[in-house]
């Protein structure tokens, strides 16, 4: 950090440049919010050799290509993209509330098709804004820039816990997502590394795809339950307790076999490491968001956390860790923020207070985004 860092203000700041963060930033931008995406780079999606299970995206597309294309889209729509790391954050109510323009929010009883049921503003709801109540300002401290926003979307994901080496190359024999990559190993020899209930569970699931599955404990005692042990003993799975001593790859870097400390060599096309996840929840914790026991951030159906105007999406939240689901999470958060921030239709209470909406007040988009949208029209 510099002594006098730059200061940027936005309606919405999205932290994390994976599929969930990109999707949230896209929706927030296109729905009329001055939006910034702060991306430190890397992440699970960036490591994908091939993108699977995303309609319209073929396996020839790598994760980095998917993400870079998403960033280009955001910039075209007017989202500001930063390469930065957020080291700390805080939330506070502005001292001067009179400087804020009157605005109002909609209840999330709005229908799914985007139409609105007419509801009064709930003045007991801290998310409700009027001309006397200011939204909390969320300050994010980056390397050389501080960012202030009315809304923040956390899309910081998690980091897979890697087993100790020697290991196959990630994406070339070492994999972490069963639902993404099991299809790759149909009728091929597969390993699963780990000693947990999850490792045993994945090993048994892989029998749906292949008849050769080894469960590698790598010298560590199993922690799965007695019931799970009974299940394993009644399925054709070899449990290998010796640790891995070496890795054999082909000319393209793909795994061909693992060597074990007892001198045996077993052939594999690939496999899965099941050692859990470290959730990148530091910012969520600092903001006071409720966390679940496993480290995920507790959210409602729209991604709203327990903290006003703070959302969490994607792998940081409970659920399946899949690109399509992350994209949907980002979309739901963006739409929810739109419901909260859009100025029209004006509710009855504010119509009484502010009067009818004047022609010069619409459209409700900021000028910069309005100009971008007009330039972006594809029907001309």
C-alpha positions as CSV (number, residue, x, y, z in Angstrom):
1,X,0.0,0.0,0.0
2,X,1.2,3.5,-0.7
3,X,0.8,6.3,1.8
4,X,-1.9,8.0,-0.3
5,X,-3.7,5.2,-2.2
6,X,-6.0,6.1,-5.1
7,X,-9.7,6.0,-4.2
8,X,-12.4,4.7,-6.5
9,X,-16.2,4.6,-5.9
10,X,-18.7,2.2,-7.4
11,X,-22.2,1.0,-6.9
12,X,-21.1,-2.6,-6.8
13,X,-17.7,-4.2,-6.4
14,X,-17.2,-7.9,-7.2
15,X,-14.2,-9.6,-5.7
16,X,-13.0,-12.6,-7.6
17,X,-12.6,-13.3,-11.3
18,X,-13.9,-16.8,-11.6
19,X,-17.1,-17.8,-13.3
20,X,-19.3,-16.7,-10.4
21,X,-17.6,-13.3,-10.1
22,X,-17.7,-12.7,-13.8
23,X,-21.4,-13.6,-14.0
24,X,-22.2,-11.3,-11.0
25,X,-20.3,-8.4,-12.6
26,X,-21.9,-9.0,-15.9
27,X,-25.4,-8.9,-14.5
28,X,-24.7,-5.9,-12.3
29,X,-23.2,-3.9,-15.1
30,X,-25.9,-4.7,-17.7
31,X,-28.6,-3.9,-15.1
32,X,-27.4,-0.4,-14.7
33,X,-24.9,-0.4,-11.9
34,X,-21.4,1.2,-11.9
35,X,-19.5,-2.0,-11.3
36,X,-15.9,-3.0,-10.7
37,X,-14.4,-6.5,-10.8
38,X,-11.3,-7.0,-8.7
39,X,-9.4,-10.1,-9.7
40,X,-6.1,-11.3,-8.2
41,X,-5.7,-13.9,-11.0
42,X,-5.4,-17.7,-10.7
43,X,-8.1,-19.8,-9.1
44,X,-9.6,-23.2,-9.7
45,X,-11.2,-22.3,-13.1
46,X,-7.9,-20.9,-14.4
47,X,-6.4,-24.4,-13.9
48,X,-8.9,-26.2,-16.0
49,X,-7.2,-27.8,-19.0
50,X,-10.7,-28.3,-20.6
51,X,-14.1,-26.8,-19.7
52,X,-16.7,-29.5,-19.2
53,X,-20.5,-29.4,-18.7
54,X,-21.1,-25.9,-19.9
55,X,-23.6,-25.8,-22.8
56,X,-22.1,-23.9,-25.8
57,X,-18.5,-24.3,-24.6
58,X,-16.7,-27.2,-26.0
59,X,-13.9,-29.1,-24.4
60,X,-11.3,-27.4,-26.6
61,X,-11.8,-24.3,-24.5
62,X,-9.4,-24.0,-21.5
63,X,-10.3,-22.3,-18.3
64,X,-8.0,-19.4,-18.9
65,X,-9.7,-18.7,-22.3
66,X,-13.1,-18.9,-20.7
67,X,-12.1,-16.3,-18.1
68,X,-10.3,-14.0,-20.4
69,X,-13.3,-13.9,-22.8
70,X,-15.5,-13.1,-19.8
71,X,-13.3,-10.1,-18.8
72,X,-13.4,-8.8,-22.4
73,X,-17.2,-9.0,-22.3
74,X,-17.3,-7.1,-19.0
75,X,-15.1,-4.3,-20.3
76,X,-17.3,-3.9,-23.4
77,X,-20.3,-3.4,-21.3
78,X,-18.6,-0.8,-19.1
79,X,-17.4,-2.8,-16.1
80,X,-14.1,-1.6,-14.7
81,X,-11.7,-4.5,-14.2
82,X,-8.7,-4.3,-11.8
83,X,-5.9,-6.7,-11.1
84,X,-5.5,-6.3,-7.4
85,X,-5.6,-8.1,-4.1
86,X,-8.0,-6.9,-1.3
87,X,-6.2,-7.1,2.0
88,X,-8.8,-5.7,4.3
89,X,-12.3,-4.4,4.3
90,X,-14.8,-2.5,6.6
91,X,-18.4,-1.4,6.6
92,X,-19.7,1.9,8.0
93,X,-22.6,4.3,7.6
94,X,-21.7,7.6,6.0
95,X,-21.6,10.5,8.3
96,X,-23.4,12.8,5.8
97,X,-26.5,11.1,4.6
98,X,-28.0,14.2,3.0
99,X,-25.5,14.0,0.1
100,X,-27.1,10.8,-1.1
101,X,-29.8,11.1,-3.8
102,X,-33.2,9.6,-2.9
103,X,-33.6,6.1,-3.9
104,X,-35.8,3.1,-3.1
105,X,-35.6,-0.6,-3.1
106,X,-38.0,-3.3,-4.1
107,X,-39.0,-6.3,-2.0
108,X,-37.7,-9.6,-3.2
109,X,-41.3,-10.7,-3.6
110,X,-40.9,-9.5,-7.1
111,X,-41.7,-12.2,-9.5
112,X,-39.2,-14.3,-11.3
113,X,-40.1,-12.9,-14.7
114,X,-38.9,-9.5,-13.7
115,X,-42.3,-7.9,-13.1
116,X,-43.1,-6.4,-9.8
117,X,-45.9,-6.8,-7.3
118,X,-46.7,-3.5,-5.6
119,X,-45.4,-3.6,-2.1
120,X,-44.8,-0.9,0.4
121,X,-41.2,-0.2,1.6
122,X,-40.6,-2.0,4.8
123,X,-39.0,0.7,7.0
124,X,-37.9,-1.9,9.5
125,X,-35.7,-3.6,6.9
126,X,-32.2,-2.2,7.0
127,X,-31.9,-2.8,3.2
128,X,-34.6,-0.3,2.6
129,X,-33.3,3.1,1.5
130,X,-35.1,6.5,1.4
131,X,-33.9,10.1,1.4
132,X,-33.1,10.0,5.1
133,X,-31.4,6.6,5.4
134,X,-28.0,6.1,3.7
135,X,-26.8,2.6,2.7
136,X,-23.7,1.4,4.5
137,X,-20.5,2.2,2.7
138,X,-18.1,-0.8,2.2
139,X,-14.5,0.1,1.9
140,X,-12.0,-2.4,0.4
141,X,-8.3,-1.9,0.7
142,X,-6.2,-3.0,-2.3
143,X,-2.5,-2.8,-3.0
144,X,-2.5,0.8,-4.2
145,X,-6.2,1.6,-4.4
146,X,-9.1,1.7,-2.0
147,X,-12.5,1.0,-3.3
148,X,-15.8,2.1,-1.9
149,X,-19.1,0.5,-2.8
150,X,-22.7,0.3,-1.7
151,X,-22.8,-3.5,-2.5
152,X,-20.0,-6.1,-2.5
153,X,-20.2,-9.5,-4.1
154,X,-17.6,-12.0,-2.7
155,X,-16.6,-14.6,-5.2
156,X,-13.3,-15.6,-3.7
157,X,-13.9,-19.4,-3.9
158,X,-11.7,-22.0,-2.2
159,X,-8.3,-23.7,-2.7
160,X,-8.2,-27.5,-3.0
161,X,-5.9,-29.1,-0.3
162,X,-3.2,-30.8,-2.3
163,X,-1.7,-34.1,-1.0
164,X,2.1,-34.2,-0.6
165,X,4.2,-34.9,-3.6
166,X,5.1,-36.9,-5.6
167,X,1.9,-36.1,-7.6
168,X,0.7,-36.3,-11.2
169,X,0.3,-33.0,-13.0
170,X,-2.9,-31.1,-12.2
171,X,-5.3,-31.7,-15.1
172,X,-3.1,-34.4,-16.6
173,X,-3.9,-37.1,-14.1
174,X,-4.6,-35.2,-10.9
175,X,-8.2,-34.0,-10.6
176,X,-10.4,-32.6,-8.0
177,X,-13.9,-32.5,-9.4
178,X,-15.8,-35.8,-9.8
179,X,-18.8,-34.3,-11.7
180,X,-16.5,-32.5,-14.1
181,X,-14.0,-35.2,-14.9
182,X,-15.5,-38.7,-14.2
183,X,-16.6,-38.8,-17.8
184,X,-13.0,-38.6,-18.9
185,X,-12.2,-41.9,-17.2
186,X,-14.9,-44.2,-18.4
187,X,-13.5,-47.7,-18.6
188,X,-10.1,-46.5,-17.5
189,X,-8.1,-47.4,-14.4
190,X,-8.6,-44.7,-11.7
191,X,-7.3,-43.9,-8.3
192,X,-8.8,-41.9,-5.5
193,X,-6.4,-40.4,-2.8
194,X,-7.6,-39.8,0.7
195,X,-8.7,-41.3,4.0
196,X,-11.9,-39.5,4.6
197,X,-15.6,-40.3,4.1
198,X,-15.5,-38.2,1.0
199,X,-12.6,-40.2,-0.5
200,X,-14.4,-43.5,0.1
201,X,-17.6,-42.1,-1.3
202,X,-15.9,-40.9,-4.5
203,X,-14.2,-44.2,-4.9
204,X,-17.5,-46.1,-4.8
205,X,-19.1,-43.5,-7.2
206,X,-16.3,-44.1,-9.7
207,X,-17.5,-47.7,-10.1
208,X,-20.4,-46.2,-12.1
209,X,-17.8,-45.3,-14.7
210,X,-15.1,-47.9,-14.6
211,X,-14.4,-51.3,-13.1
212,X,-10.8,-50.5,-11.9
213,X,-10.8,-48.2,-8.9
214,X,-8.0,-48.0,-6.3
215,X,-8.3,-46.1,-3.0
216,X,-4.9,-44.7,-1.9
217,X,-4.5,-43.9,1.7
218,X,-0.7,-43.1,1.2
219,X,0.3,-44.5,4.6
220,X,-2.3,-42.6,6.6
221,X,-4.9,-44.3,8.8
222,X,-8.4,-44.1,7.3
223,X,-10.9,-41.9,9.1
224,X,-14.0,-43.2,7.4
225,X,-16.7,-44.8,9.6
226,X,-17.2,-48.5,10.3
227,X,-20.3,-48.4,8.1
228,X,-18.3,-46.9,5.2
229,X,-15.6,-49.5,5.7
230,X,-18.3,-52.2,5.4
231,X,-19.5,-50.6,2.2
232,X,-16.0,-50.5,0.8
233,X,-15.4,-54.2,1.6
234,X,-18.5,-55.1,-0.4
235,X,-17.4,-53.2,-3.6
236,X,-14.6,-54.2,-5.9
237,X,-12.2,-51.5,-4.8
238,X,-8.5,-52.1,-3.9
239,X,-7.3,-50.1,-0.9
240,X,-3.6,-49.4,-1.2
241,X,-2.0,-48.3,2.0
242,X,1.6,-47.9,0.8
243,X,2.7,-44.3,0.0
244,X,3.4,-43.1,-3.5
245,X,7.1,-42.9,-4.3
246,X,7.1,-41.9,-8.0
247,X,5.0,-40.8,-11.0
248,X,5.3,-42.0,-14.6
249,X,4.0,-39.8,-17.4
250,X,3.7,-40.1,-21.2
251,X,5.3,-37.7,-23.7
252,X,2.4,-35.3,-23.3
253,X,2.6,-35.2,-19.5
254,X,-0.4,-37.4,-18.9
255,X,-0.2,-39.9,-16.0
256,X,0.5,-43.5,-17.0
257,X,1.3,-45.1,-13.6
258,X,2.2,-44.5,-10.0
259,X,5.1,-46.1,-8.2
260,X,4.7,-47.2,-4.5
261,X,7.1,-47.6,-1.7
262,X,6.8,-51.4,-1.7
263,X,8.1,-51.4,-5.2
264,X,4.9,-52.1,-7.0
265,X,3.8,-50.1,-10.1
266,X,0.1,-49.6,-10.8
267,X,-1.2,-48.1,-14.1
268,X,-3.7,-45.3,-14.0
269,X,-5.2,-42.9,-16.5
270,X,-6.0,-40.4,-13.8
271,X,-7.7,-39.9,-10.5
272,X,-9.0,-37.6,-7.7
273,X,-7.4,-36.1,-4.6
274,X,-9.9,-35.8,-1.8
275,X,-8.3,-33.8,1.0
276,X,-10.8,-31.1,1.5
277,X,-10.8,-27.4,0.8
278,X,-9.5,-24.2,2.3
279,X,-12.2,-21.6,1.8
280,X,-11.1,-18.1,1.0
281,X,-13.4,-16.6,3.6
282,X,-11.1,-14.0,5.2
283,X,-12.9,-11.0,3.8
284,X,-16.3,-12.5,4.6
285,X,-15.2,-13.1,8.2
286,X,-13.8,-9.5,8.5
287,X,-17.1,-8.1,7.3
288,X,-19.0,-10.1,9.9
289,X,-20.7,-12.6,7.5
290,X,-22.0,-15.7,9.1
291,X,-19.9,-18.8,8.3
292,X,-21.0,-22.4,8.2
293,X,-19.1,-25.1,10.1
294,X,-17.2,-26.2,7.0
295,X,-16.0,-22.6,6.3
296,X,-18.5,-21.7,3.5
297,X,-20.4,-18.5,3.8
298,X,-24.1,-18.7,4.8
299,X,-26.3,-17.2,2.1
300,X,-30.0,-17.1,1.2
301,X,-31.3,-18.2,-2.2
302,X,-30.1,-15.0,-3.8
303,X,-26.6,-15.0,-2.4
304,X,-27.3,-12.4,0.3
305,X,-25.1,-13.0,3.4
306,X,-26.0,-12.1,7.0
307,X,-24.4,-8.7,6.4
308,X,-26.4,-5.9,4.7
309,X,-25.6,-5.5,1.0
310,X,-22.9,-8.2,1.1
311,X,-23.4,-11.1,-1.2
312,X,-21.4,-14.3,-1.7
313,X,-21.5,-16.6,-4.7
314,X,-19.8,-19.6,-6.3
315,X,-17.5,-22.0,-4.5
316,X,-17.4,-19.8,-1.4
317,X,-20.9,-20.9,-0.7
318,X,-22.5,-24.3,0.0
319,X,-23.5,-26.5,-3.0
320,X,-21.9,-28.2,-6.0
321,X,-18.7,-26.7,-7.2
322,X,-19.6,-26.5,-10.9
323,X,-19.1,-23.8,-13.5
324,X,-22.8,-23.7,-14.6
325,X,-23.9,-23.4,-10.9
326,X,-21.3,-20.6,-10.3
327,X,-22.6,-18.7,-13.3
328,X,-26.2,-19.1,-12.0
329,X,-25.1,-17.9,-8.5
330,X,-23.6,-14.8,-10.0
331,X,-26.7,-14.1,-12.1
332,X,-29.0,-14.5,-9.1
333,X,-26.9,-12.1,-7.0
334,X,-26.8,-9.6,-9.8
335,X,-30.6,-9.7,-10.2
336,X,-31.1,-9.4,-6.5
337,X,-28.9,-6.3,-6.3
338,X,-30.9,-4.9,-9.2
339,X,-34.1,-5.4,-7.3
340,X,-32.6,-3.6,-4.3
341,X,-31.1,-0.6,-6.3
342,X,-33.4,0.1,-9.2
343,X,-35.1,3.5,-8.9
344,X,-38.3,2.6,-10.8
345,X,-41.1,1.8,-10.3
346,X,-41.3,4.3,-7.5
347,X,-43.2,2.9,-4.5
348,X,-46.3,4.5,-3.2
349,X,-44.6,6.0,-0.1
350,X,-42.0,7.7,-2.2
351,X,-44.6,8.9,-4.8
352,X,-46.3,10.6,-1.9
353,X,-43.0,12.1,-0.7
354,X,-41.3,12.9,-4.0
355,X,-44.1,13.2,-6.4
356,X,-44.6,11.6,-9.8
357,X,-41.6,10.4,-11.8
358,X,-40.6,13.2,-14.2
359,X,-39.7,12.5,-17.8
360,X,-36.2,13.9,-17.3
361,X,-35.6,11.4,-14.5
362,X,-35.7,8.4,-16.9
363,X,-34.1,6.2,-18.0
364,X,-32.5,5.2,-14.7
365,X,-29.1,4.2,-16.0
366,X,-26.0,6.2,-15.3
367,X,-25.0,8.3,-18.4
368,X,-21.8,6.3,-19.0
369,X,-23.6,2.9,-19.0
370,X,-26.5,4.4,-21.0
371,X,-24.1,5.5,-23.7
372,X,-22.3,2.1,-23.7
373,X,-25.6,0.3,-24.1
374,X,-26.7,2.5,-27.0
375,X,-23.3,1.7,-28.7
376,X,-23.7,-2.0,-28.0
377,X,-27.1,-2.3,-29.7
378,X,-27.1,-5.2,-32.1
379,X,-30.5,-4.6,-33.7
380,X,-29.4,-1.5,-35.7
